[in-house]
C-alpha cells in the first residue's frame, strides 16, 4: 500500500498573530480530549472488574491491547496529517472524521448487554474501544501538531497551551465528577454506564468538532509517495535527530504512567479505602488544577518553563508520597495532599505541551518545516503508552495483592493486602515514577533564549 507524505522544504514566514478566537477555538478541543482521557482511565477498568466480572489481569490486558493499537496507528496518522496539510492545505479532514466517529463507538464501549458472560463482554469492549481509540487519534494527533502552526515564539505558545489546559482541567473535573454521578443515579449498573456514555459521548464529540475548524487552511503542494513503513521511519528519524524531543517525550511518557496509574486507581481508593463515591476525591484533585493552570503560566514567564516544570513535578511527587499513610491512617485528610497533587498536575500537563512546539520549531530550523504531524504522532503514541502502562501497572498490583473482582451488584469484601495494594498504587509507585522522570528531563537542552533566536531567524 502506498500513500503520500509531505515534501519538506525550508521557508521563512511572517510572524502569526495569535487572536482570542484562535485561542478559544483551539482550547475548546480539550473539552473533548479531557473528557475522553478522563472517563476510560477513571471507570473502564472498574467497569470491567466490578460490573462485567472480568479478572483484574484480564482487564489490564484488554486495556493494554487497545493502547498498543494506539501506539501503532498514531505515527501513521501523524505522517498522513502532514500529507493532508501539503495536499489539501489543512489537517482538518482528519480531525472532523475523528470527532464524528468517536461518540458512536464510545457509547458502544459501555453498551455491553447484561448476562452475556465475562469473555463475550471483554471481546465486545475490546472491539468497540479499539475503534473509539482510533477515532480519538484521528483528532488528537493533528490537534497536538497545531500549536507549532498557530503560534510563534516561546511565550505565545505558552499562552495558547495554558488556555487549553484550563479547559482541559475543567473538562476533567466535569467528566470525572459528573459522569460517575450520572452512572450512580441508576439502580442498574449497565443502564447507568450506558446513559453516562451517551451524555459524555455527545459532549466530547461537540468539543472535538468545533475545535476542528481552528486548523488553518493554506496552499496545497505536490507531495511525494512513500509506503506506510516510511511513516514509521519518519517517526524514528525524528526521534534520532532531535535530542530535545527524546528527552521531553520520555519524561512525559513516565509522567503519563504515574498519573494514569493514579487516575485508574481513584475509583478503587474512593470505594475501598474511603468508603465514599469517587466524586469528592476527583474534585479535590482537579479543582486546584483549574485554579493553578494560569498560575503555572505566570511562574513559567518568570523563571522559565523548565524550572517551573521541575517544581510542579517535585510537588506532585511529594504529595503522592504523603498518601501512603492511608495504609495505616485512612481518612479524609487525604484530600489535602490530593489537592496539592492537583495543583502540581496543572503544571505537569501545560508546560511540556508548551515545550513541544518549541521542539518542533527547533527541528524545523535545521531540517525544514512540514513534519509537525510526525512529531505529534510519535508524541501521542508516547503519551498513550504511558497512560496505558499506568492502568496495566494498577491491574498488576491489584492482582498481586489479591483483589477480588465482582459482577454487577455482587457484594465482596477485599482482603487487607488488596487495600494496601490500592494505596501503594495511588502513592509510592507514582511518586517514584515522577522522580525518575526528572532524571530524563535533565537532558532537555532548550531554553527561552534558544527559541527567541529561532524566532529572530525566521521572522523577516
Buried (B, 14 or more C-beta within 10 A) or exposed (E): EEBBBBBBEEEEEEEBEBEEEBBBBBBBBBBBBBBBBBBBBBBBBBBBBBBBBBBBBBBBBBBBEBBBBBBEBBBBBBBBBBBBBBBBBBBBBBBBBBBBBBBBBBBBBBBBEEEEEBEEBBBBBBBBBBBBBBBBBBBBBBBBBBBBBBBBBBBBBBBBBBBBBBBBBBBBBBBBBBBBEBBBEBEEBBEBBBBBBBBBBEBBBBBBBBBBEBBBEEEEEEBEEBEBEBBBBBBEBBBEEBBBBBBBBBBBBBBBBBBBBBBBBBBBBBBBBBEEBBBBBBBBBBBBBBBBBBBBBEBBBEEBBBBBBBBBBBBBBBBBBBBBBBBEEBEEEBBEBBBBBBBBBBBBBBBBBBBBBBBBBBBBBEBBBBBBBBBBBBBBBBBBBBBBBBBBBBBBBBBEBBBBBBBEEEEEEBEEEBBBBBBBBBBBBBBBBBBBBBEBBEEBEBBBEBBEEBBEEBEE
